[in-house]
Amino acid sequence: MTESTDPGTGVSPEDRKIITLARSARARNGVPEGAAVRDETGRTYVAGTVELDSLKLSALQTAVAMAVASGAQSLEAAAVVSAADAPADADRAAVRDLGGPDTPVLLAGPDGTLKSTTAAGA
């Protein structure tokens, strides 16, 4: 299936959806990052940063873990909303482990504007 992209943003509607979900998780939970992933069936998993004394996971690592725990076999795309300039290597590694090296990782700013798209294996 070929997805069309918005000529103004270059983002497909499905990718815009996971960016919006990630942004909502960040705002709702008051955490530094929000993330969402889309699996091979189109299901989405949304998470925020986890910061406990005994457990620390980025939002994207948490979203990938939720997908795995729910039976996802692969990922089509991942999005993280963060003030960072690039997705963390550990985040890309988690996406790569489930989705493969070509899985796109979209990085958006807190306002939802797409900053970059990087392959998980890059």
Backbone as CSV, one residue per row, in Angstrom:
resi,resn,N_x,N_y,N_z,CA_x,CA_y,CA_z,C_x,C_y,C_z
1,MET,0.834,-1.171,0.000,0.000,0.000,0.000,0.886,1.245,0.000
2,THR,0.613,2.177,-0.888,1.367,3.412,-0.964,0.607,4.496,-0.224
3,GLU,1.280,5.152,0.705,0.648,6.225,1.460,0.971,7.550,0.805
4,SER,-0.023,8.416,0.703,0.243,9.751,0.192,0.774,10.602,1.342
5,THR,1.462,11.661,0.982,1.984,12.555,1.998,1.377,13.929,1.818
6,ASP,1.290,14.645,2.915,0.803,16.020,2.886,1.880,16.866,2.236
7,PRO,1.575,17.565,1.138,2.604,18.345,0.456,3.213,19.433,1.336
8,GLY,2.469,19.909,2.318,2.996,20.956,3.194,3.988,20.442,4.218
9,THR,3.796,19.185,4.674,4.661,18.661,5.731,5.499,17.476,5.290
10,GLY,5.096,16.806,4.193,5.814,15.616,3.752,5.547,14.408,4.627
11,VAL,4.504,14.462,5.465,4.188,13.390,6.402,2.881,12.726,5.971
12,SER,2.883,11.396,5.919,1.662,10.663,5.570,0.648,10.783,6.710
13,PRO,-0.619,10.579,6.418,-1.630,10.625,7.485,-1.366,9.615,8.606
14,GLU,-0.895,8.412,8.252,-0.607,7.408,9.286,0.574,7.824,10.163
15,ASP,1.581,8.437,9.573,2.706,8.918,10.364,2.310,10.131,11.198
16,ARG,1.463,10.987,10.658,0.958,12.142,11.420,0.201,11.635,12.642
17,LYS,-0.538,10.542,12.483,-1.299,9.974,13.598,-0.378,9.551,14.737
18,ILE,0.717,8.845,14.432,1.579,8.397,15.543,2.335,9.574,16.158
19,ILE,2.635,10.605,15.375,3.245,11.802,15.964,2.260,12.464,16.922
20,THR,1.007,12.571,16.502,-0.024,13.182,17.353,-0.230,12.373,18.629
21,LEU,-0.265,11.053,18.514,-0.414,10.200,19.696,0.777,10.370,20.646
22,ALA,1.986,10.427,20.090,3.184,10.602,20.916,3.159,11.950,21.624
23,ARG,2.760,12.966,20.897,2.684,14.314,21.480,1.659,14.347,22.615
24,SER,0.529,13.683,22.421,-0.513,13.633,23.448,-0.028,12.918,24.708
25,ALA,0.701,11.820,24.528,1.226,11.079,25.684,2.192,11.942,26.480
26,ARG,3.028,12.673,25.785,3.998,13.561,26.444,3.277,14.621,27.265
27,ALA,2.295,15.271,26.661,1.567,16.341,27.345,0.715,15.801,28.498
28,ARG,0.002,14.716,28.251,-0.914,14.152,29.245,-0.173,13.700,30.506
29,ASN,0.989,13.115,30.310,1.732,12.555,31.446,2.793,13.499,32.000
30,GLY,3.015,14.633,31.351,4.002,15.591,31.829,5.407,15.012,31.864
31,VAL,5.746,14.215,30.844,7.051,13.565,30.786,7.910,14.202,29.689
32,PRO,9.227,13.983,29.730,10.109,14.609,28.734,9.877,14.154,27.300
33,GLU,9.425,12.905,27.130,9.209,12.372,25.785,7.908,11.579,25.732
34,GLY,7.306,11.601,24.552,6.180,10.730,24.247,6.540,9.964,22.993
35,ALA,6.027,8.763,22.851,6.346,7.962,21.673,5.151,7.115,21.276
36,ALA,5.149,6.726,20.010,4.142,5.798,19.504,4.780,4.965,18.407
37,VAL,4.378,3.720,18.327,4.835,2.836,17.258,3.614,2.221,16.596
38,ARG,3.764,1.870,15.313,2.705,1.202,14.553,3.239,-0.161,14.131
39,ASP,2.482,-1.217,14.461,2.955,-2.554,14.121,2.517,-2.957,12.715
40,GLU,2.840,-4.193,12.350,2.591,-4.688,10.998,1.107,-4.811,10.667
41,THR,0.245,-4.769,11.665,-1.198,-4.847,11.428,-1.863,-3.479,11.468
42,GLY,-1.084,-2.447,11.764,-1.627,-1.093,11.863,-2.002,-0.679,13.268
43,ARG,-1.863,-1.600,14.237,-2.148,-1.240,15.631,-1.076,-0.282,16.138
44,THR,-1.476,0.623,17.037,-0.525,1.575,17.598,-0.375,1.345,19.095
45,TYR,0.805,1.665,19.577,1.143,1.550,20.993,1.774,2.871,21.391
46,VAL,1.277,3.457,22.473,1.665,4.799,22.874,2.235,4.748,24.288
47,ALA,3.293,5.521,24.529,3.917,5.510,25.856,4.647,6.817,26.120
48,GLY,4.933,7.027,27.381,5.763,8.140,27.814,6.995,7.611,28.510
49,THR,7.877,8.503,28.847,9.095,8.165,29.575,8.730,7.505,30.913
50,VAL,9.473,6.452,31.289,9.299,5.791,32.583,10.517,6.114,33.430
51,GLU,10.290,6.743,34.581,11.387,7.114,35.486,11.045,6.675,36.904
52,LEU,11.363,5.430,37.208,11.205,4.905,38.559,12.594,4.700,39.148
53,ASP,12.659,4.550,40.457,13.963,4.275,41.062,14.571,3.001,40.496
54,SER,13.738,2.000,40.238,14.236,0.697,39.801,14.141,0.468,38.292
55,LEU,13.524,1.383,37.550,13.323,1.167,36.124,13.303,2.494,35.381
56,LYS,14.167,2.622,34.390,14.215,3.822,33.563,14.184,3.398,32.096
57,LEU,13.143,3.845,31.393,12.995,3.553,29.971,12.599,4.833,29.253
58,SER,13.148,5.005,28.078,12.704,6.125,27.261,11.282,5.839,26.790
59,ALA,10.632,6.850,26.293,9.266,6.664,25.787,9.246,5.666,24.642
60,LEU,10.222,5.748,23.736,10.232,4.847,22.588,10.528,3.408,23.011
61,GLN,11.430,3.216,23.946,11.679,1.868,24.453,10.413,1.294,25.093
62,THR,9.673,2.121,25.814,8.449,1.668,26.456,7.390,1.301,25.419
63,ALA,7.251,2.115,24.372,6.274,1.822,23.314,6.619,0.521,22.601
64,VAL,7.903,0.299,22.328,8.328,-0.953,21.690,8.039,-2.130,22.626
65,ALA,8.329,-1.981,23.903,8.051,-3.053,24.867,6.561,-3.369,24.923
66,MET,5.722,-2.346,24.865,4.276,-2.564,24.863,3.839,-3.330,23.617
67,ALA,4.432,-3.005,22.475,4.111,-3.711,21.236,4.505,-5.184,21.343
68,VAL,5.702,-5.440,21.826,6.170,-6.820,21.983,5.267,-7.576,22.951
69,ALA,4.941,-6.957,24.078,4.110,-7.611,25.082,2.703,-7.889,24.562
70,SER,2.287,-7.144,23.540,0.955,-7.338,22.952,0.966,-8.271,21.753
71,GLY,2.134,-8.818,21.425,2.222,-9.802,20.361,2.620,-9.275,18.997
72,ALA,3.040,-8.029,18.899,3.475,-7.498,17.603,4.665,-8.301,17.096
73,GLN,4.668,-8.563,15.803,5.754,-9.311,15.174,6.766,-8.399,14.495
74,SER,6.351,-7.173,14.167,7.208,-6.234,13.453,6.646,-4.827,13.636
75,LEU,7.418,-3.836,13.227,6.967,-2.446,13.262,7.021,-1.844,11.871
76,GLU,6.044,-1.016,11.567,6.057,-0.260,10.317,6.735,1.091,10.498
77,ALA,6.543,1.715,11.674,7.098,3.043,11.916,7.079,3.340,13.406
78,ALA,7.907,4.288,13.795,7.982,4.735,15.181,8.097,6.252,15.183
79,ALA,7.543,6.870,16.214,7.651,8.321,16.357,7.959,8.658,17.801
80,VAL,8.796,9.663,17.985,9.089,10.169,19.317,8.978,11.694,19.271
81,VAL,8.351,12.247,20.298,8.235,13.694,20.442,9.132,14.078,21.597
82,SER,10.094,14.942,21.299,11.138,15.255,22.259,11.786,16.584,21.906
83,ALA,12.445,17.184,22.880,13.236,18.384,22.626,14.623,18.015,22.093
84,ALA,14.961,16.735,22.058,16.274,16.280,21.587,16.458,16.591,20.103
85,ASP,17.717,16.610,19.687,18.043,16.891,18.290,18.059,15.645,17.409
86,ALA,18.120,14.475,18.037,18.159,13.217,17.282,17.637,12.102,18.180
87,PRO,17.079,11.050,17.577,16.660,9.910,18.395,17.896,9.254,19.028
88,ALA,17.748,8.828,20.256,18.859,8.170,20.954,19.199,6.846,20.280
89,ASP,20.470,6.486,20.336,20.912,5.209,19.753,20.149,4.027,20.354
90,ALA,19.906,4.062,21.666,19.187,2.970,22.318,17.743,2.883,21.821
91,ASP,17.146,4.026,21.499,15.781,4.029,20.955,15.758,3.407,19.566
92,ARG,16.690,3.807,18.722,16.762,3.248,17.374,17.034,1.744,17.435
93,ALA,17.863,1.323,18.394,18.166,-0.106,18.543,16.908,-0.894,18.911
94,ALA,16.080,-0.356,19.801,14.848,-1.053,20.187,13.913,-1.190,18.983
95,VAL,13.783,-0.123,18.194,12.945,-0.171,16.993,13.523,-1.172,15.996
96,ARG,14.823,-1.149,15.820,15.506,-2.064,14.881,15.304,-3.523,15.294
97,ASP,15.366,-3.806,16.596,15.197,-5.177,17.079,13.854,-5.763,16.679
98,LEU,12.805,-4.947,16.672,11.484,-5.457,16.335,11.114,-5.200,14.877
99,GLY,11.508,-4.048,14.358,11.065,-3.675,13.022,12.063,-3.875,11.911
100,GLY,13.329,-4.018,12.256,14.374,-4.145,11.245,15.064,-2.816,10.984
101,PRO,16.183,-2.845,10.273,17.016,-1.652,10.095,16.388,-0.558,9.238
102,ASP,15.402,-0.897,8.412,14.794,0.114,7.538,13.569,0.787,8.144
103,THR,13.178,0.404,9.339,12.004,1.000,9.975,12.251,2.480,10.241
104,PRO,11.363,3.352,9.761,11.573,4.780,9.982,11.281,5.188,11.426
105,VAL,12.161,6.033,11.960,11.977,6.625,13.280,11.797,8.125,13.055
106,LEU,10.593,8.605,13.317,10.279,10.015,13.132,10.535,10.751,14.432
107,LEU,11.225,11.858,14.358,11.477,12.702,15.523,10.746,14.011,15.314
108,ALA,9.866,14.346,16.255,9.123,15.598,16.188,9.412,16.416,17.440
109,GLY,9.325,17.720,17.282,9.492,18.615,18.419,8.240,18.626,19.276
110,PRO,8.308,19.267,20.432,7.152,19.328,21.328,5.887,19.916,20.677
111,ASP,6.065,20.717,19.639,4.905,21.292,18.940,4.342,20.358,17.873
112,GLY,4.966,19.191,17.689,4.505,18.214,16.718,5.117,18.352,15.340
113,THR,5.983,19.335,15.154,6.631,19.538,13.864,7.718,18.494,13.656
114,LEU,7.667,17.819,12.513,8.659,16.799,12.199,10.037,17.445,12.041
115,LYS,11.012,16.940,12.804,12.399,17.420,12.711,13.221,16.544,11.769
116,SER,13.016,15.217,11.876,13.810,14.310,11.063,13.141,12.949,10.983
117,THR,13.546,12.195,9.965,13.169,10.789,9.829,14.468,10.025,9.598
118,THR,14.720,9.047,10.459,15.956,8.268,10.402,15.594,6.795,10.374
119,ALA,16.294,6.022,9.558,16.102,4.575,9.581,16.654,4.030,10.903
120,ALA,15.981,3.051,11.459,16.396,2.486,12.743,17.814,1.936,12.688
121,GLY,18.217,1.458,11.530,19.545,0.881,11.407,20.635,1.866,11.060
122,ALA,20.270,3.119,10.879,21.261,4.146,10.475,22.145,4.544,11.621
